[in-house]
Amino acid sequence: MNRRSFLGTLASSPAAWAQRTANRPNVLFLSVDDMNDWVGCLGGYPGVKTPHIDSLARRGALFADTHCAAPICNPSRTALLTGRAPWRTGIYNNDQPWPPRMPGVKTLPLYFRESGYYVAGAGKVFHHVAGHNPPSQWNEFQLQQFDDPWYRRPEWYPWNVKVPPPPGHPFNDLHGFQGEFDWGVLPGRPEDAYGDMAAVQYGRQFLQREHSRPFFLAVGLWHPHIPLFAPDSYYAMYPPENVRLPEAPEDDLDDVPAAAKKFAAARFEEYDRIRKEGKWRDAVRAYLACLSFADSMIGYMIAALEASAYASNTVIVFWSDNGWHLGEKRHWHKTTLWQRSTHVPLIFAGPGVEQAGLTRQAPVSLLDIYPTLVELCGLPGRDDLDGQSLMPQLRDAGANREAAVSTLMGDNHAVVSQRWRYIRYADGSEELYDRVTDPGEFENLAGVARYADVKRRHAARLPKMIAPDALERQDYDFNFETYTFRPKVRP
């Protein structure tokens, strides 16, 4: 298997392809990683510079209240791409490969492929660790290129060529911190040599090719996931003196249950180190720089589509897998059920999107992307998906949806309606926030008697069954060349 790419095969004949895909639109499937709502069109951070995402929102349908199925990369992406919620699959963390858990599942790219589309991709679409992105899903795929190849473990990234770390590493000058937790400008590296630009270049070249049948092209960006590396021009967009810190009261966790405190404490060392060493503003600036770098790369892809022969007949979907805390709730990461972790951008544009430029305010889930694309592209409907098609909202910006559900590490869930966020943990403890009067989620109302009916109505939407945890990577012998899993025999 080629280290940087792999190709799949498809058994159907060209005649069958032509018959099954006549007049169906193409799909440009654009994703980013760990992008929260600090996007201009979502208003999450004043002064953020995301002109290309904002432009896409104006020409399409921005779903301004979108929430991930799980606030962790692998469970979120697995849910989106298989159409199955975490509570149904048992995929709750980053160490659980989905292929051996769901050997017969029709993922989104595979379903399009089997429906006659030419399916291609590059970068981080499924989770980036080996074992999550089988070649059988694609006609062709270019694997993720990393900005920090010196960090990558060979058993997790067998296609990566490991090199010694460059002089100056770590670039954020934090004492004793290495690995992914870094930020800064990579010395001597031009913009087009950053890892995500390899995926962008692949996508651009793909759009320049002649295609005889509809295509599904996925381009997945790593940014603004850590490490927060970006060219200096993006850091220059945010002078340090202009960077605003998130609102993070010291007593913000005083009224939340122990389960919530436990999730907030995950990766607390990073948050604590940043503050103690006076790097909070620098780290926020780095996130903003990488967010704007991601926006530029999305812009490159949209410009390439507009310059291609496929501009008028391609559905664009833009999404992020989960949000990201930057000190809110005394937390620096994702893996919580609060707004900062679950709220993400989602935009549809192109054929089938009516009332372009009008924001959709109904709460929706990333699980809804799969059934929406199936309907938009005229493929046979699926009755085994946990999401709901967003076609009613794409036709009518005012069409309502009642709630979206996010799941964290098993039986912990957030139910988000237009007015409320209700959280229930596995031990039965609760949180309730009024999203209108308290968007920062500073006052937990779960113990207020007059809101008992609000809690009851939201609790009715909690999953009725919880799948047991899937096996983890350590439980298998995985062969990257054959992409097969063999459960380990335990003594």
N, C-alpha and C positions, 0 to 999 in steps of 0.2 A: 504493500500500500504506500502510495506517495506520501511523504511527510507533510506536505503542505496542502494537499487536496485529495479528494477521492471522487470516483465516478460510479454511478449506479447503472443498472440496466432495466429496461422496461420491455415486457413481453408483447404488448399490443402492437398491431400493425399500423402503418401510417394511415391507411384508409379508415381504420377504426378511430384513430385520433381525430381525423378531420371530421368524421361524422359526429363524434361526441362533443366537440368543442366549437362548432361553427358559431361565429358571431358572439362568442363569450368574451368578456373583458379580461385583460391581463390584471395581475395583482403585483403591486410594488409594496412589499411588506417591510417597513422600516422600524427598527427598534433601538432603544437606548437602554442603559443599565443604571439602576439606582437614581433615576431622575425623579425628584419629587415635584411639587407644584411651584417651584421657583422658576416659573416660565411666564413670560410677559402676558400671554393671553389668559393665564390662570390667576395672575395677580399675587402670586405667593411671595415675591420679593421685589420691593420697589427698586427700579433702576436696573434690573437684570436685562441683559442684551441677548434676545433670542429672536431676531427678525425673521428668520426663515420658518421657524415653527409658527410664529404669529401669523405670517403670511399664509401658510397652509391652513390655519384655522379660519382665516377670513374667506378663503376660497372653498372651504369644505364645512364639515360639521364637527365642532369641538364639543366633546362630551366632558363638561367641566366638573362633573362629580363622579369620576371613574375610580374604582377601587380594585386592587389586586386580589386574587383568590387566596394568596398567602404572601406575607411580607418578607419573603426569602427567595433568592434567585431561582433555585432549582424547583421548589414546589410551585412557584408562580408560573414559570415557563412550562413546566410539565402540565399544569392544569390548563393553561391557555392552549397549548399545542395538541393535547389529547382531548380537550373538551370535557375533562372529568375533574371534579373538585377534589381537593386534597382529602377531605373527609371520606370520600368514596374510594380513593386509591391507596391511602396510607403513605403517600409521599409527602413528608413533612419537613425534611431537612436537606441540606446540600449533599449529604453522603449517601443518598438512596437513589441508585440508578433505576429509571423507570422501565427500560426494555425487558428485564427479566420478570418484573412485577406484572407487566401488561403485554405479554408477547404477541397478542393478536390485535392490539389496538390500532385503529386507523387514525393516525395523527393528521393534523391539518395539511402539512405538505404531502404526506403519502396519499391522502384522500384526493387532493388535487391531481397528483401524479396518476393515480389509478383512474381518474376521470378524464384523462387525455391531455392534461396540461404538461408543459415542459417545466420542471421544477428545479430551481437552482438557488444557491445561497452562498453566503460568505460571512465570516465573523462569528459573533456570539448570538445564536438564535435559540437552540436548546442550550442547556447549561454547558459551560465550556470545558468541563473535565471529561477526559476520555471515558466512553461508556454511555454517554447521554445523547449522542448524535449518530445513530447508525447510518451507514452509507445507503441502506435500502430505502431511506426516506426521500432520496434526492436523485435526480439525473446527474447533477454535478454539484460539488460543494468545495469551497476553499476554506480551510480551517483557520481558526483565530491566530493572528500574529500578535505577539505581546510586546508592550513597551518595556517590560522588565524580564527579559528571558533568563537573566541570572538567578531569578527567584524561583522559577517554575520547576516543580518536582518531576523528574522524568517518568515516574510511574503514573502520574496524572496527566502529563502532557507529552506523550512519546514522540510527537512530531516536532516539538520545540527543540531548538539547538541551544543548549545552555552555554552561557559565556560568563566570564568573571564580571563582577559588578564594576561599573565605571568609577573613575576617581570622583570623589565628592559624595558618594552614596553613603548614607541616606541624605537626600537633598533638603529635607525639611529641618535638619539640625536638631531633631529631637534626640535626646540622649538614650541610647540603648534600644531604639526602635528600628526594626528592619522589616524585610518582607514586603507585603503589599502596603503596609501603613506608611506611605511616603507621599510627598508632593513636591512639585517644583517644575523647572524647565530642564529638559534633558540636554546637556551641553553638546553643542555642535550638531544637533539633529534638526534638519529642516522639517517643516510641517508635513510634507508629503512622505516623510520617512517614519512617522508615527504609526503604530501598529494598526489602528483603525482605518488609516488611509489605504491600507492594502485591501480591505473589504470594499471601501468606496471605489477604488480603482477597478476592482473586479466588477462591481455593479455598473460602473460607467461603460466599461468595455462590453459587458453583456447587452446593454441597451443599444450599443452601436451595431450589434450583430443583426442579421436578418433571421427572423423567426417565422416558421411556416405554420405554427399553431400557437394558441395562447400560452403565456408563461406565468409562472408564479415565481417572483424573484424576491428573496429575503436577504436583506443586508442588516446585520446586527452589529451595533457599535458597543464597545466596552465602556466608553465614557458615558457619564461621569463617575463610574465605579473607581474605587481605589486600585492602584496608586493614582493620585491626581496629577498626572503629568500632562502638560500642554505647552505649546510654543509660547514664547514670551509675549507675542502680540495679544494673546488672550488674557494674560495676566495684566497687561497694560490697560485693558478695558476697565479694570477695577483698582484704582489707586487705593492703597491701604487706608488712607484717612477717610475714604468714602464708604468703606465696607461696614455694613450694619450687622451687629450681632443679633441672633434670635432672642426672643423674649424667653427667659428661662429662670423663673423665680426659684430661690433656694428651697422654699417650702412646697414646691409644686407637687411632690409625691406624698405629702402628709395625709391626704384624704383618699389615697388609692389602696386597694387591698395588697396583701403580701405577695400574691401571684404577680400582680402588676409590677411591684418593686423588683421582683426577681428577674422579670424580663428586662426591665430598665437597667438592671445591674450588669447585664451581659455586655461585654466589651467596655465596662466602666473604666478600666485602666486607661484606655485611649482617651476618653473624655477628660479624665482626671489629669493625665499627663499633659494634654494640650493646655489646660487651664493653668496648671502649676508652672509650666515653662513659658507662659505668656504667648502661646501660639494660636489661641482661639481665632483671632482675627485673620491670621495668616491661613489657617485651615479653611475658614469660610471663603476667603478670597480664592483659594485653590479650587474649591468646589465650583464657585461661580465661573472661574476661568475654564474649567473642564466642561461645564454645562454649555458655555458659549462656543467652545470648540466643537462639541457634539452638534450644536445647532448649525454651525457652518458646514459640517459634513452632511447633515440632512439637506442643507441647501444645495450642496454639490450634487447630491443624488436627484433632487427635484429638478435642478437645472438640466441634468443629463437626460432626464425623462422628457422635459419640455423640448429639448433639442432633437429628440429621437422621432422615429416614425410612429411611436406608440402613445404619444401624448394625449390624444383624444379618447383612447379606449383603454385606459389603465386606471384601476381603482388604487388609490394610495391609502395605506393604513399606517399610522404612526402611533407607537405606544412605548411605555416604559414598564419594566417588570415589577417594580416596587418603589416606594419612596425612600427617604433617607433623613435621619435626624442629624442635626448639627449643633446639639447642645440642648434642644428642647427636651423637657422631662429628664434632664440630667443624663442624657443618653447620646451616644455618638455611633450610630449605625442604623440598622433597620430592626427587624425581629421584635416589633411591638404591635399592638392592635390600635394604636392611636392614629390620628389623622396624618401625621407626618410620615408614617410608615406605609399606610395603605393607599393614600391618595396619589394618583398618577395621571399624566396626560394621555389622552386618547383622541385621535382625529381620523375621520374618514373624509376622503375627497375623491371626486371623479364621477364616473357614470353611476347613476342610481341615487346620488345624493341630491336631494331637493332642499330648497330654502338655504342655499349655501350662505355662509357668513353668520347665520343665527346660531347662537350657543344653545346646546341642549343641557338643561339643568337637572334632568332626572338622574337619580343615582343608578349607576350601571356597574357591571363587572367586566374585567378582562376575559372572563369565561364567555362573554357574549360575542367576542370577535369571531370565533370559529363558526357558529351558526349564521352570523351575519354575512360572512364571506360566502358561505355555501349558497345562501339565498341571493345575494347580490350577483353572483356569477352563474346562477341558474343551474346549479348542480342538484342532484337528488337530495331531498331533505334527510336529516338524520334524527332518529328518535332516542339516541343513546347519549346525547350531549346534555351537560348540566346548565349551560348558559341558555339565554334567550336571544333570538335574533333582534337586532336593533333597527330593522327595517321600518317599523312604525315611527321611530324617532328620526330616521333618515328622511322619511316622507313629510313628517310634521314635527317641527322643532318643539312644539308644546306637548307632545305625547308623553304621558306620565309613565313612570316605573316606580314601584313602591320601595324597594330596598335592595342593597347589595350586601353580600356576606363575605368576610375574610376570615381565614382559619390560620391559627398559629400552633405548631407543634402538638397536633392532636386535638383534644377536646377543649380548645380555647377559641372563641369566636367574637367577631364584631359584626353587628347588624347596623347598617347605615341607611337611614332614611333621609328625606330632605331636611327634616327638623332635628333628628336625634342621632346620636351614636350610642348604642347599647353594647356593652361588653360583658360577656360571662366567661369566667375561667373554669377549668376542669374541677376545681374544688367548690364551685357554686358561687364564689364571690363575684361582685358586679361593679360596673361603672356605668354612669349615664351622663351624657353631656348634651346640652342645648347648643346645637351648631349655629343657631342664629344669634343668640345673645352672648355665647361664649365660644367663639371659633378657635381660641387657643386651648380649649379643653382644660381650663384651670380649676373648675369647680365640679366635683363629682356629686351628682344629684341622686345617686342610686339609693341612698338612705332616706330620702325625703318621701314621706307617706303619700303625698298627693300625686306622685308620679308612678304609683304602683301599676296603674292601667297602661301607661306608656311602656313600662318594662314588660308587662304581660304580653302586649301586642307584638313587641319586637322579639321576645323570647319565642313566640310561636313560629318564627322564621329560622330558628336554630336547626342545624342538621339533626335528623331523628336517629341516625346511626353514625358511628365513628369507626372507620376501618382501622385494624391494627397496624402498627408500624411495619413498613416494608423492610426487607433486609438491606443492610448497608454494604458499601463497597468492600469492606473488610471480610464480608461473609462469602465473597465470590473469588474465584480465580478468573480473571478477565483477560482475554486474548484480543489485543488491539488489531492484529492483522486479519483475523477472521470475524471480529466483533461478536464474540460469543462469551457467555457467562456460564461458569460451572460452579454450583454451590460447593463450598468447602466442606469436607467431611470432618466433623468435630470428634475428638477422642471421647 
